[in-house]
Amino acid sequence: MRCFSCSKLSIKIICKQCVEQLFIPTISTRKVGTLDVISFFKYSTLETLLHTKHKPEGYRIYKALANMTMKPFMEEFVESDDRDVYIVGIDEYVKSGYSHVSLLTRAMKTKNSIIQHSVLMARNRVNYSGKNLQFRLENPRDFLYKGKSDMDVILVDDIITTGITLQEAQKVLISHGVNVLFALTLADVEES
């Protein structure tokens, strides 16, 4: 097989050299309303990889990205904060045989982090890709929450563009008595 990034022969979908030289996280935090959103990369760094989310190779790429970012972050987070925290993915809808957000949340499992798969699902399947803020505001996701209340949660999504989806998700969780600590995304479209 070949590395998806550099095309050199590799056992892994992204070779060790690319991981070490090209995909070094540049963690940033953006405030969206009252929610802190932590992102590991600028969107432009991962754009080609992120576009594979509904293709067969996307499964392996998202799994690799999750293991490079979400997993070490969560291991460090629970080491510094010994309480139980729940992980909730934004709309872990299965498309093309897997859910890309579910791959991100699954990598975050530790002894103190509990994954809550498919508890926050969108009833509106609208595609926001390439759409402006007005379109996003006029077509909310209309989330349905089927999880527990009275718990601390980290929200997870692949990309933050305007932050509308994360804000809507946070509002729904809060209305169900859930404390949203912050959100994690692979990439932030906003260039700073």
Secondary structure, DSSP 8 states (H G I E B T S, - for coil): -B-TTT--B-SSSS-HHHHHHT-----EEEEETTEEEEEEEEHHHHHHHHTTTTSHHHHHHHHHHHHHTHHHHHHHHHHH--S-EEEEES----BTTB-HHHHHHHTT-BTTEEEETT-EEES-----TT--HHHHHHS---EEE-S-SS-EEEEEEEEESSSHHHHHHHHHHHHTT-EEEEEEEEEESS--
